[in-house]
Amino acid sequence: MADQKIFAGPRIRRIRNAKGLTQAAMAEGLGISPSYLNLIERNQRPLTVQLILKLASVYKVDPHELQGEARGSVAALKEVFTDPLLIGELPGDQELIELAEAAPNASAAVIKLFRAYREQAERLSDLNELLAREGRATALSGARLPIDEVHEIFERRPNHFAALEEEAAAFTAVLDPGDDLFGALKAWLKREYGIVVKVLPVATMPNWRRRYDRHSQRLFLSERLSPFDQLREVAMEACLIRMTVAVAGEIQALKLTTDEARRLARFELGRYAAHALMMPYQAFHAAAVRARYDIDVLRSRFGVSFEQAANRLTMLQRQGASGVPFFMLEVDNAGNRFRKAGSQGFPQSRFGGGCPKLPVHAAFTQPGQIFVEAVEMPDGAEFLCIARTLEGPQGAFSERPRRTALLLGCDIGFRDDIIYGAALPGATAATKAGTVAATPVGPACRLCERVGCLARAEPPVTRPLGLDEMVTGLSAFDFQ
């Protein structure tokens, strides 16, 4: 305590006011002058050890209350001011510290109000989803970051961009890659733009996947990336250079509202174009139909990763040559959902994707294993789900690898067209769609009214809680 200066003026003032003392009366009790106490209350003088001990003995003040009372409030206020509505309003933490120190009751009120606002926004979002499922569109919306706007638009529209597919086909004809697309792209970048591609060690690129140095005309890739991801990064760079006009046209058609959202959309469209270049539409669609959408066969045939092949399956919606209408969802082991797409848009209103009973969560128990399961929604709709973990960039021995899980789904009616349909529980050669054993799931706990669900994490927003001291249900949240 002696090595740390403690400025606690507002707290001393509150103690004095709570006891109904004037500055002169309190100063007399502490054995200091009123002017010195005035400086302490204005944070122009720190508390000394002797004063802290005097406060403890005379006014029964806990010394620990004079050191860190506002720490919790400052952390909570930081959370408040990171909301999209308020971000950028404060230049630093000092104002938050001053607010928490000088007006703790007001700080607590602001924090309480923010938490109520956030809970209300979540409830409005839940109700919006519920109404959308019933066919009643709403205009409910909350404060969104640019990435939220981009994700929302890409999730709602079909994951197919005809102009980029045409550009990718034309680019493939120019490259004539044969069996070495990576080499063909490197040669094209060097020949057309003088860009040299180099793979650098982790020590040189500790925090980047890819970096383009405009001055030296070199594109650097991290050795952390798998060969498949290195190929995608080079393909993205080449596509964004060659398809500038087509990409700009697609961005304009999305009608995004901010420059930051447009920049993020350009990155997403670059990834789409890279997949279209790595897995040409006509060849990939024909191979997918012949292999009955066996992702492992497709990844081997086109020299791509499981994630890239699965992602490409959601893009097969060319008029007159469409594939099974897949949708996909990617989550991490904490349950965060950060990638959703679909050949007809992600079926948010029909499928949801927030149920903890989905196989995408079970996939983390057996990394690398493919999980196949039929799931049934409360309204009777059934889906075929394929789930598997994905490994992120390779880390050092001391680093924990990044692992996510991908769910690829489609309507159960397509199960006979897909090789995974035979792996469904209860499936036989004579089994017809809709008769296999299906796991009952819901769109999300807050929108699901299934009774006695052992996996329920939240009560439904549509039903009041039914707490009964005499009866306890199987679910953690009983409701009426």
C-alpha positions in Angstrom: 0.0 0.0 0.0 3.0 2.3 0.7 4.3 1.9 -2.8 1.0 2.8 -4.5 -0.5 6.2 -4.6 -4.2 6.0 -3.8 -6.4 8.8 -5.1 -9.9 8.3 -3.6 -11.3 11.8 -3.3 -14.9 11.0 -4.4 -15.0 8.0 -2.1 -13.8 10.1 0.9 -16.5 12.7 0.0 -19.2 10.1 -0.1 -18.1 8.8 3.3 -18.2 12.3 4.8 -21.6 13.1 3.3 -23.0 9.7 4.5 -22.0 10.6 8.0 -23.3 14.2 7.7 -19.9 15.8 8.4 -18.5 19.1 7.1 -15.0 19.2 5.8 -13.9 21.0 8.9 -15.4 18.3 11.2 -13.9 15.4 9.3 -10.5 17.1 9.0 -10.5 17.6 12.8 -11.2 13.9 13.3 -8.4 12.9 11.0 -6.0 15.4 12.4 -5.4 17.4 9.2 -6.4 20.8 7.9 -9.7 21.4 6.1 -7.7 22.7 3.1 -5.7 19.5 2.9 -8.9 17.4 3.1 -10.3 19.6 0.3 -7.3 18.8 -1.9 -7.8 15.1 -1.1 -11.4 15.2 -2.1 -10.5 16.8 -5.4 -7.9 14.1 -6.1 -5.1 16.6 -5.9 -3.4 14.8 -3.0 -3.2 11.0 -2.5 -4.1 9.2 0.7 -1.2 8.4 3.0 -0.9 5.2 5.0 -1.4 7.2 8.2 -4.6 8.7 6.8 -5.9 5.3 5.7 -5.3 3.9 9.1 -7.0 6.9 10.7 -10.0 6.5 8.5 -10.2 2.8 9.5 -10.0 3.6 13.2 -12.1 6.7 13.4 -14.8 6.1 10.7 -14.6 2.3 10.5 -13.7 2.4 6.8 -12.4 -0.8 5.2 -9.0 0.1 3.7 -9.7 -2.2 0.8 -12.7 -0.2 -0.2 -10.4 2.8 -0.8 -8.3 0.8 -3.4 -10.2 -0.8 -6.3 -13.8 0.1 -5.6 -14.3 1.2 -9.2 -12.4 -1.6 -11.0 -15.5 -3.7 -11.6 -17.5 -0.6 -12.7 -14.8 0.4 -15.1 -14.7 -3.1 -16.7 -18.5 -3.0 -17.1 -18.5 0.5 -18.5 -15.9 -0.6 -21.1 -18.4 -3.2 -22.2 -21.1 -0.5 -22.5 -18.9 1.8 -24.7 -17.9 -1.0 -27.1 -21.5 -1.2 -28.3 -21.8 -0.1 -31.9 -24.0 2.8 -30.9 -21.3 4.2 -28.6 -18.0 3.0 -29.9 -15.6 5.8 -30.6 -17.4 8.2 -28.2 -14.6 8.0 -25.6 -10.9 8.5 -26.5 -9.6 6.3 -23.7 -10.2 4.7 -20.4 -9.5 7.7 -18.2 -13.0 9.2 -18.6 -14.4 5.8 -17.6 -12.3 5.7 -14.5 -13.3 9.3 -13.6 -17.0 8.5 -14.2 -16.8 5.3 -12.0 -14.8 7.2 -9.3 -16.8 10.4 -9.2 -20.3 9.0 -9.8 -20.5 5.3 -8.8 -24.3 5.3 -8.5 -24.7 6.9 -11.9 -22.2 4.4 -13.4 -24.2 1.5 -11.9 -27.4 3.0 -13.4 -25.8 3.3 -16.8 -24.6 -0.4 -16.6 -28.0 -1.6 -15.5 -29.7 0.4 -18.3 -27.3 -1.0 -20.9 -27.9 -4.6 -19.8 -31.6 -4.1 -20.0 -31.2 -2.6 -23.5 -29.1 -5.5 -24.6 -31.6 -8.1 -23.2 -34.4 -6.2 -24.9 -32.5 -6.2 -28.2 -32.0 -10.0 -27.9 -35.7 -10.5 -27.2 -36.7 -8.4 -30.2 -34.3 -10.4 -32.4 -35.8 -13.7 -31.1 -39.4 -12.4 -31.7 -38.3 -11.2 -35.2 -37.1 -14.7 -36.0 -40.3 -16.2 -34.6 -42.5 -13.9 -36.7 -40.4 -14.6 -39.8 -40.9 -18.3 -39.4 -44.7 -17.6 -39.4 -44.4 -15.6 -42.6 -44.8 -12.2 -41.0 -42.0 -9.9 -42.0 -40.9 -7.3 -39.6 -38.6 -4.2 -39.7 -37.0 -4.9 -36.3 -33.3 -4.2 -36.3 -30.7 -3.2 -33.8 -27.3 -1.4 -34.0 -25.1 -3.4 -36.3 -21.4 -3.4 -37.1 -20.4 -3.4 -40.8 -19.5 -7.1 -40.5 -23.0 -7.8 -39.2 -24.6 -6.1 -42.2 -22.4 -8.1 -44.6 -23.1 -11.4 -42.9 -26.9 -10.7 -42.9 -26.9 -10.0 -46.6 -24.8 -13.0 -47.6 -26.8 -15.3 -45.4 -30.2 -14.3 -46.8 -29.3 -14.4 -50.5 -28.4 -17.6 -52.5 -24.7 -18.4 -52.3 -24.3 -18.1 -56.1 -22.8 -15.2 -58.2 -23.3 -15.9 -61.9 -21.0 -13.1 -63.0 -18.1 -14.4 -60.9 -18.6 -17.9 -62.2 -18.3 -16.7 -65.8 -15.2 -14.7 -65.0 -13.7 -17.7 -63.2 -14.3 -19.9 -66.3 -12.7 -17.3 -68.6 -9.7 -17.0 -66.2 -9.3 -20.8 -66.1 -9.1 -20.8 -69.9 -6.4 -18.1 -69.8 -4.4 -20.0 -67.2 -4.7 -23.5 -68.7 -3.5 -24.8 -65.4 -3.5 -28.5 -66.1 -2.8 -30.3 -62.8 -0.9 -27.3 -61.2 -3.1 -24.4 -60.5 -0.8 -23.0 -57.9 2.1 -22.9 -60.3 0.0 -21.4 -63.1 -1.3 -18.6 -60.8 2.3 -17.8 -59.6 3.5 -17.7 -63.3 0.5 -15.5 -64.3 1.1 -13.0 -61.4 4.8 -12.8 -62.2 4.2 -12.5 -66.0 1.3 -10.0 -65.9 2.0 -7.9 -62.8 5.6 -8.7 -61.7 4.3 -10.1 -58.4 6.4 -12.8 -56.8 4.8 -15.3 -54.4 6.9 -16.4 -51.5 6.1 -18.6 -48.4 7.7 -17.2 -45.3 8.4 -18.9 -41.9 6.3 -18.3 -38.8 9.0 -16.1 -37.2 8.9 -13.7 -40.1 5.1 -13.6 -40.4 3.9 -14.3 -36.8 0.5 -12.6 -37.2 -0.5 -12.8 -40.9 -1.9 -15.3 -43.3 -1.0 -13.3 -46.3 0.6 -9.9 -46.9 1.1 -8.1 -50.2 4.1 -5.7 -50.3 3.3 -3.1 -53.0 6.7 -1.6 -53.1 8.6 -4.9 -53.7 5.8 -6.5 -55.7 5.8 -9.6 -53.5 3.0 -11.6 -52.1 4.0 -13.3 -48.8 2.2 -16.4 -47.5 2.6 -17.9 -44.0 3.9 -21.4 -43.7 1.3 -21.9 -41.1 -1.2 -22.4 -43.9 -1.9 -25.8 -45.4 -1.2 -26.2 -49.1 -4.9 -25.9 -49.8 -5.2 -22.6 -47.9 -2.0 -21.2 -49.6 -3.6 -22.0 -53.0 -6.8 -20.2 -51.9 -4.9 -17.1 -50.8 -3.0 -16.8 -54.1 -6.2 -17.5 -56.0 -8.0 -14.7 -54.1 -5.3 -12.2 -54.8 -5.3 -13.1 -58.5 -9.1 -13.0 -58.8 -9.4 -9.6 -57.0 -6.8 -8.3 -59.5 -8.4 -9.7 -62.7 -12.1 -9.5 -61.7 -12.1 -6.0 -60.4 -15.1 -4.8 -62.5 -17.2 -7.9 -61.9 -16.5 -7.8 -58.1 -17.4 -4.1 -58.0 -20.6 -4.8 -59.8 -21.6 -7.5 -57.3 -20.8 -5.2 -54.4 -23.0 -2.5 -55.9 -25.8 -4.9 -56.3 -25.6 -5.8 -52.6 -26.6 -2.2 -51.7 -24.3 -2.0 -48.6 -24.5 1.2 -46.6 -20.9 1.8 -45.5 -17.4 1.8 -47.0 -16.2 -0.7 -44.4 -19.1 -3.1 -45.3 -18.1 -2.8 -48.9 -14.5 -3.6 -48.1 -15.5 -6.7 -46.2 -17.9 -7.8 -49.0 -15.0 -7.5 -51.4 -13.0 -10.0 -49.3 -16.0 -12.4 -49.2 -16.5 -12.2 -53.0 -12.7 -12.7 -53.5 -13.0 -15.9 -51.5 -16.0 -17.0 -53.6 -14.1 -16.3 -56.8 -11.1 -18.3 -55.5 -13.3 -21.3 -54.9 -14.9 -20.9 -58.4 -11.4 -20.9 -59.9 -10.1 -23.8 -57.8 -13.2 -25.9 -58.6 -14.6 -25.0 -62.0 -18.4 -25.1 -62.0 -19.1 -27.5 -64.8 -16.4 -30.0 -63.8 -17.2 -29.8 -60.1 -20.9 -30.2 -60.6 -20.5 -33.2 -62.8 -18.1 -34.8 -60.4 -20.4 -34.1 -57.4 -23.3 -35.8 -59.1 -21.3 -38.8 -60.1 -19.8 -39.2 -56.6 -23.2 -38.6 -55.0 -21.8 -35.5 -53.2 -19.0 -37.4 -51.4 -16.9 -34.6 -50.0 -13.8 -36.7 -49.5 -13.9 -37.8 -53.1 -14.3 -34.2 -54.3 -11.6 -32.8 -52.1 -9.1 -35.4 -53.4 -10.1 -35.0 -57.1 -9.8 -31.2 -57.1 -6.9 -30.9 -54.6 -8.7 -28.9 -52.0 -9.6 -29.1 -48.4 -12.8 -30.6 -46.9 -14.0 -27.1 -45.9 -13.4 -25.8 -49.5 -15.2 -28.7 -51.2 -18.2 -28.4 -48.7 -18.4 -24.7 -49.2 -18.4 -25.1 -53.0 -21.3 -27.5 -52.8 -23.5 -24.6 -51.5 -22.7 -22.6 -54.7 -24.1 -25.1 -57.3 -27.2 -23.2 -58.3 -26.5 -22.3 -62.0 -29.7 -22.2 -64.0 -30.2 -25.5 -65.8 -27.3 -27.2 -64.0 -28.1 -26.9 -60.3 -27.1 -29.4 -57.6 -28.6 -30.4 -54.3 -29.5 -27.2 -52.4 -27.1 -27.4 -49.5 -26.6 -24.9 -46.7 -23.7 -24.7 -44.3 -23.0 -23.5 -40.8 -19.6 -23.1 -39.1 -19.2 -22.9 -35.3 -16.3 -23.0 -32.8 -16.2 -25.1 -29.7 -17.7 -22.3 -27.6 -20.9 -22.4 -29.8 -20.2 -19.1 -31.6 -21.7 -19.2 -35.1 -19.7 -17.1 -37.5 -20.3 -18.5 -41.0 -23.6 -19.3 -42.5 -24.5 -19.7 -46.2 -26.9 -21.6 -48.4 -27.6 -22.3 -52.1 -30.9 -20.7 -51.6 -29.9 -18.6 -48.6 -29.3 -20.0 -45.1 -32.7 -21.3 -43.9 -32.7 -19.3 -40.7 -36.5 -19.4 -40.3 -36.9 -23.1 -41.0 -33.6 -24.5 -39.5 -32.3 -21.9 -37.2 -28.9 -23.5 -36.4 -28.8 -22.6 -32.7 -29.8 -25.9 -31.2 -27.2 -27.5 -29.0 -28.4 -31.0 -30.1 -27.2 -30.5 -33.7 -24.3 -32.9 -34.7 -22.0 -30.0 -35.4 -21.4 -29.7 -31.7 -20.9 -33.4 -31.2 -18.3 -33.3 -33.9 -15.8 -31.8 -31.4 -15.8 -35.1 -29.4 -14.3 -37.0 -32.4 -12.1 -34.6 -34.5 -11.9 -35.6 -38.1 -14.9 -38.0 -37.9 -17.9 -37.3 -40.2 -21.2 -37.3 -38.3 -24.4 -37.9 -40.3 -27.8 -37.4 -38.7 -31.4 -36.6 -39.6 -33.0 -33.9 -37.5 -36.6 -33.0 -37.2 -37.8 -29.4 -36.4 -40.9 -28.8 -34.2 -43.1 -28.2 -37.3 -42.1 -31.6 -38.8 -39.6 -30.4 -41.3 -36.6 -32.8 -41.5 -33.0 -32.2 -42.7 -30.0 -34.3 -43.4 -27.0 -33.0 -41.6 -23.3 -33.8 -42.2 -20.8 -32.4 -39.6 -17.1 -32.6 -39.2 -14.3 -30.6 -37.5 -11.9 -28.3 -39.4 -8.3 -27.6 -38.5 -7.2 -24.0 -38.7 -3.7 -22.7 -39.4 -0.9 -24.8 -38.0 0.5 -23.5 -34.8 3.8 -24.0 -32.9 4.1 -26.9 -30.4 3.2 -24.5 -27.5 0.1 -23.1 -29.2 -3.4 -24.6 -29.1 -4.6 -25.2 -32.6 -7.7 -23.5 -33.8 -10.5 -26.0 -34.4 -14.0 -25.3 -35.7 -16.8 -27.6 -36.9 -18.7 -27.4 -40.2 -22.3 -28.5 -40.7 -23.6 -29.1 -44.2 -27.3 -29.7 -44.5 -30.1 -30.2 -47.0 -33.8 -31.2 -47.0 -34.3 -34.9 -46.1 -36.0 -35.3 -49.4 -32.6 -35.3 -51.2 -31.1 -38.2 -49.0 -31.3 -40.7 -51.9 -29.1 -38.5 -54.1 -26.4 -38.2 -51.4 -24.0 -40.9 -50.4 -24.4 -39.9 -46.7 -28.1 -40.8 -46.8 -27.3 -44.5 -46.4 -25.5 -43.8 -43.1 -28.6 -42.4 -41.4 -29.8 -44.4 -38.3 -32.4 -46.9 -39.4 -31.8 -46.4 -43.1 -32.0 -49.4 -45.4 -32.0 -49.8 -49.1 -35.8 -49.9 -49.0 -36.2 -47.0 -46.6 -38.1 -44.1 -47.9 -37.4 -40.5 -47.1 -39.0 -39.3 -43.9 -39.1 -42.8 -42.2 -35.5 -42.8 -40.7 -35.0 -42.1 -37.1 -34.6 -38.3 -36.7 -33.3 -36.3 -33.7 -35.8 -33.8 -32.5 -34.2 -30.3 -32.5 -35.3 -26.7 -32.6 -34.2 -23.4 -34.2 -32.8 -22.1 -30.9 -33.6 -22.6 -27.2 -35.3 -19.2 -26.9 -37.6 -20.1 -29.9 -38.2 -23.8 -29.1 -41.1 -25.1 -27.1 -40.1 -28.7 -26.8 -40.9 -29.9 -23.3 -38.4 -31.9 -21.2 -35.4 -31.2 -23.4 -32.2 -32.1 -21.6 -30.1 -29.8 -23.8 -32.2 -26.7 -23.1 -29.9 -23.8 -22.3 -32.5 -20.9 -22.1 -36.2 -20.6 -21.5 -38.4 -20.0 -24.5 -39.3 -16.3 -25.1 -42.9 -17.4 -26.0 -43.8 -19.1 -22.7 -43.7 -18.0 -19.0 -41.5 -19.9 -16.7 -43.5 -22.5 -14.7 -41.5 -22.8 -11.4 -43.1 -25.2 -9.0 -41.7 -26.0 -5.5 -43.3 -29.4 -5.6 -42.4 -30.5 -9.1 -39.1 -30.3 -11.0 -38.9 -31.2 -14.7 -36.0 -32.7 -16.6 -35.2 -29.4 -18.3 -33.1 -26.8 -16.5 -35.9 -24.3 -17.4 -39.5 -25.5 -16.8 -42.1 -23.5 -18.5 -45.9 -23.4 -18.7 
